[in-house]
Amino acid sequence: MKSYWNDTEAERIESAAGDNPADRALALRVYTSQLIGREVDLVLHGGGNTSVKVKRPDGSGVDRDVIHVKGSGWDLATIEAPGLPGMRLEPLLEARNIPDMKDEEMVALLRTNMLDDSGPTPSVEALLHAFLPYDYVDHTHSAAALAIANQPNAAELSRQIFGEKLCVVPYVMPGFKLSHAADEIFRREGRDCEGMFLVNHGLFSFSDDARISYERIIDFTSACEDYLADNGAALTPPEENTKVETQPRVVENLGAALSEWAFFGGGVTLDLRDSPAIRRYLAMDNLQDVATRGTATPDHVIRIKPRPVIGASDFSSEDWKGKVDDFAQWYESYFQRNVPNADEPKTMLDPLPRVALIPGTGIVGIGRNAKEAGIAADLAEQTARIVWSAEQIGRFTPLDEGKLFQMEYWSLEQAKLQKAA
């Protein structure tokens, strides 16, 4: 993983921000956020988040601590200063003393303390950023890290790769609970650590220097890449010419089967991808098993459902209709199995797949438009590379069904999707 930091560009950006130290720090935060966002193997489609702590005068002219955190719905690749809303830091730190809080209450706390209430809602991980005592905090879902984070012995592997450099945080649902859990671990054992390894989730880095925090994420990801390569599981880099413009008859038949559902009444868009890495994944002997275990990181479930539909290269539209019907029945059963454990009433989402795997043909992203289908295809293509590497060093072991359901039906994530739509 390469660092794209450029001293000349960083100095230009700081100078353009003026003489105010807070504005200069925020400008550097935007710069390094965009550097992270340009690398698809660090974050994809709105994933990850960043923050910076500064001092700004309040209404009486007294300098107060402020934290700028990535707003929900913004993509790091294109983020600008308005995408990092500022909040008063002190009230957020007081949330350490609150033992429990509903995530809707947490969002209300964040919005109440925004300097500009017309800005986007800060990330659901804003409190975790606030609790960490560093000016710059970076969080990614890097592909190489996920191949390791989704191992049954992920914590042990983290210690093997990083030693004590990273705190290890077991999986906790993002939001208020994760903020508290990670904070407790950091305060207990992490005063000298440079970041966090979140099992089944991703990486954090931090520093009081923008460049150091950014390059730590690069270094942590590179260490994961090196571990995979040293153990015969090198993560295939994103490949050129992965998007197939001419879709074979089998994909047309899939589209015909999906179009019969009312959800796609306005039209279904399919995005077919093929590459050496995809073909290698689709040729795995245990594809049916490994493809239905879950998603590579929790966020993906809201885009591509807990599993894909799997078909064959000679499927007719009737064959696909049967497979899609079977998927819908499975999804309804999945909902019924897990909804009794929900902490509030839930309404079932549409029961249709967002990804199709077709050995001999490729991976297909499914959506109501080109954007949705493209996002699904991007995530599925990256998942194929992650899963193959994960299987070479052990066993791809993502979140179990219950935790995936909790994420898919999390009210805050659903709100994010509705806003994007």
N, C-alpha and C positions, 0 to 999 in steps of 0.2 A: 504494500500500500504506500503510495507516494504522497509526500507533503507538497501542497501547492502554495504554501506561504511564500510571499515575495516581499522583501524588505522595502523596496522602492514603492510598490503599490500600497503597502500598509501605511507608509509615511505620507503618501499622497492623500489617502483616505482620511487619516487623522487630521492633516492640515486643512482639508476641505471642510471638516466638521467645525472648525473655529477654535477658539481658545478655551471654551468651557470644558473642563475635564470630564464631566458626565457625558457630554455629547461626543467627545472623542472616544471615550470608552465604548459607548453604544455603537459608534461607527465601526470600531474594530470588531464588535460583537456581530454586526451585520456581515462584515467581511468574512470572518471565519465560519459563520453559519452557512454562508453561500459556498465556501470551500468544501464544507462537509456535504452539502446538498448536491454538489456536482458529481459526487461519487456514488453511483447506484448501489455499490456493495457496502455502503455505510447506511444509507437511508433510501426508502422508496415511497413515493406518493404520500407526502405529509408525515412520514414517520420520523421519530427522533425529536429532540427539542434542545434548546440552548437558553442560557440566561447570562445576565451580567448585573452586578450590584454596584451602585453609584450613590453619590450624595447629591441631593437637589434641595433648593430652598422651599420651605412651605409658605403658606400665605403670609406669615409674619416675617419671612426672610431668614428663618433659622434653617440651617442645613439638616436634612433628615435622610436616613438610609432608605434607598429605593431599590427595588429589584425589577429588572425588565426580563420577562419570560416570553418565549415564543407563544403566540396566540394560536388557539385551535383553528384548524382550517388552512393555516399558512404552510407553504412548502419551503423547506430550508434552501432549496436551490434558487428560489426567486425572492426570498424574504427581503423586506426593507424595514426601516425603523418602525413604521406603524404596525408591523407584524410582531413587534416585541413590546406589548403594552407594559407600562410602568405601574408598580404597586408600592404602597407604603410597606416597608419591610417589618417594622416592629410588631404590628398586629399579627402578621403571619407567624412570627417567631413565638408569639404567645400561644399559638395553636399546639405547640409541643405539650402544653399542660392540659390539653383536652383529651381524655382517654378515648373517646369515640365520637364520630361525626358522620352523618350521612353525606354522601358525595354531593348531593344537591346543596346541602348546607355549606360544604367546602367551597363550591362554586360561588355561592352567595357571599362568602367571606372574601374570596378573591376579588369579586366584582365590586364589593363595597369599598375596597381599599385601592381601587384603580385611580390613577391620577386623572385619567380621561375616560369617563364611563361610556363613551361612544366607541371605544376600541374593542378589538376581538376578545373573547373570553380566554384568559391565560390557560396554558396547558394543565391537564389534570395532574401532572407531576410537579406543579409549581411549588408546592410546599416542600417537596424533597429538595428542589433547587434552593429554596429559601433557607432550609435548615443547614445545608452544607456551608461551612465558614470560609468560602472562597469567592473571589470576585467573578470568576468565569467558571461555568459548569456546562459540560457537553454530554449529550446522551444520544447513542446510536443503536441501531439494530443491525450491526455489521454481519454480513453473511458468514464470514469465517468464524466469528465468535458464536453464531447460532449453531453451527455444526458441532461445536463443543458444548455450548450451553444446553443443548437438547440431548445430552448423554445421561444415563442413569447415575454416573459418577462425576457429574459436571463440576461439583465443588472441589473434588479431589484433583481433577484435571487442571482447574484454575490454579490451585496451589502449586502444581507441578510446573505450569507454564510461567506463572507470575511470582511465585513465592509469596511474600507478604506485601507485595506492591499494591495489590488490589484487595479490598474487602469483598468477601463473598456473601451475597444476599440470596437466601432461598426464595423460591417463587412466592410472591404475595400479589394479590390483585392490585393493579395500578390505582392510584388515587390516594385517599387519606391513609389507608392501612399501609400501603407501601412506603409512604413518606415517613410514617412513624417507625416502621420496622427497620428501614435503611438507616434512619437517624440513630436509632438505638445501637445498631451494629457499629456504625461509624464512631459514635462517642465511646463505645466500649473498647474497640480494638483498632480504630482506623486513623488515629491522629497522624501517623507517618505514611499513610497510604496515599496513592496518587489517583485512585479511581475505584470503581466498583464493578464487580462481575455479577450480573443478575441472572440467576439460573432460569432457563427457559425464556429469557427476555432480551438481554443485551448488555451494553457497556456504558459506564459513566467515567468521565475524567474531570479533573478540576485543578485550578491554579489561580493565583492572583494575576497571572500574565496570560493574555489572550493567545499568544503564539504557543506557549507551553501547554495550555489546556488542549488546544487543537491538535498539536503534534503528539500529545500523549494518546489521544484517540487513534491517531494513525499508527503509533508504535504498538499499542495494545492489539490492534487489528492485525498488524504485521506479525506479531508474535503468534497469534492464532493461525495465520496463514502458514507460517514456518512450521508450526507443530503438525499441521495437516500434511504438508509436503514431506516432512521428515518421516511420517508414518504411512506413506503410500496413499494418501487421501487428498492430494493437492486439489484445492478448490479451483475449478475451471473458471477463468475470467469471463466476463460478459463477452459474447461473440458477435461478430458482424454478420449481416445477412441472415438474421434469425426470423425475420418477418416474411411470411410467404404470401405473396400478393394473389396468386391464383389458387383458389381453394378447390380441392378435389371433390368429387361427387359425395363422398362420405360426409364431408362437412356440410354440404348443402342438405343432405338427408337429416343431419342433426338439427340444422336450423328449421327444417320443415316440422320436425317433431316438437321442438320448443315453441314454435309459433302457434301451436294449437292451444297453448295455455293462455288464459286471459291476461296474466302478468305481462306477457310479451305481445299483447294484442296490437300495440303500436309499432311492432316490428322488433326483431331480434338481430343483433349484430354479433358476428363471430370474428375472432382474431386468431388465426392459425400461426403457430411458431414451430420452426424446425431448426435444429442445430446438432452438432456432434454431441454436446452435453445432454441435450434433450433425448436424443436417440439412445445414448448410453443409459439414461435413467429409465426410459420406457422399456428397455431390454432387460431390466433387472428381474431375476427369477421370482423375487418376492414382491413384485410391484403391487399386486392387489392388497397385500398386507400393509406394506410400508406407506402406500399412498393414502390409506384410510386411517392412519393413526392420529392425525391432527395437523395443525399449521406450524410453521417454523417459528413464529413469534405471535403472541396473543392478538396484536392489532390486525393481523391478516384475516382473522375469522370474519370480521365485519365486511370484508370485501369479497372473500371467495368461499364462504361457508366452511364447515369443519372438514369436508372431504370433497373430492371431485367425483364425477361420473366417469366410468371406464367402459370403452367400447372397442370395437375391432374395425380394421381398415375396410372390411367388406360389408359393413352394416348398411341395411336399407333404412328408409325412414320408419318403417314399422319396427325394425329392430331397435332403433333409437327411441321410439315412442315407449317401448317396453322398458328400456333402461331408465328413461327419465321418470316414468311412472313408478318404477321401483325406488328410484332415488327419493321421489316425493313421499312415498310411503315410509321409507327409512327416516326421512327428516321429521315427519309428523311423529313417529315413534320416539325419536330423539328428543323432540320438544316435550312430549308427554312424560317421558322418563325423568326429565330434569326440572320441569316447571314446578313440581311440588316442593323443591328445595329452594325456590326463589324467595327473596325477601319482600317481594311485592308482586302484584298481579302482572302477568305478561300476556301479550297478544302475539300469536305466532306470526312470524314473518312468512314471506312466500317460501314454498318448499322446493325451490328449483336450483339446480347446480349453477355455479359460476365458472367452473373449469371442467373441461373434458380431456381425458387422456386417451389417445388413440395410437397404440403401438403400430409402427409402420407408417404412420402419417405425421403425428406431432401432438403438440399441446394446443388446446383451443380455449381462449378466453371468451366468456359469454356475457353479454350485457344488452341493455336497452338502446345503447348508442355506442359510437366508436370509442368514446372516452372510457365508459365502464368496461367494455370488452378489452381495451388496451391495458387498463389497470390490472384486471384479472389475469391477463396473459403475462404481464410483467412479473407479477407476484408468483405465478405458477412456474414461470421459467426460472426465476431465482430459487424457488423452493426445490426444483429438480436438482440444481447444482448443490444446494445445501444438504439435501437428503442423501444424495450419492456419497458425498464426503463423510457425512455422519455415519453411514453404514460401514464405511471402510475402517473406521477407528473403533467401532463398537456397535451400538444400536441407537437409531434415531428414536428418541423417547420424548415427544412433545407433551404438552399439558394433556391431562386426561379429559374425557368428554364433559364431566361436570364443570370443570374450570373453564373449558372453552365455551360452554353454554353461558356461564356467568359473564364472560367477556362479550359474547355475541349479543346478549340481551341486556347489557349494561346500559342504563338509561343515558349516561353521558356520551357513550360511543354512538348510540342511536341518534342523539341530538346532533353530533358531529356530522353523521351521514346526511341527515335531513338538511343541515345548513349547506353542505357541499352540493346537494341536489338542487 
